């Protein structure tokens, strides 16, 4: 039983948690979540409660009506599916239906 407990402890790794926010300056012009490359194993993006229109999440071609739509307080998570998947926050874009609206995001690095 002691050996089993030791094996389980050896497989645990500490995760680094971080967060941020992004405001879309001009509706119709997608903006990256961050300016510099940041590889993460998981990120949850949530539309701000104060948003009056939807946020759209996707790649650099995302726009109003195209991409994952997030009405106010809705969220979407890019998750590691157990295959060592990493996402670059600089390659995840958001656009908004209304200028000046945005998202908050939390990420994990394993």
Beta strands, then each sheet from edge to edge (+ up, - down):
strand 1: 16-23
strand 2: 31-32
strand 3: 39-40
strand 4: 42-47
strand 5: 55-58
strand 6: 68-70
strand 7: 75-78
strand 8: 87-88
strand 9: 93-96
strand 10: 102-109
sheet 1: 1+ 10- 4+ 7-
sheet 2: 2+ 9- 5+ 6-
sheet 3: 3+ 8-
end
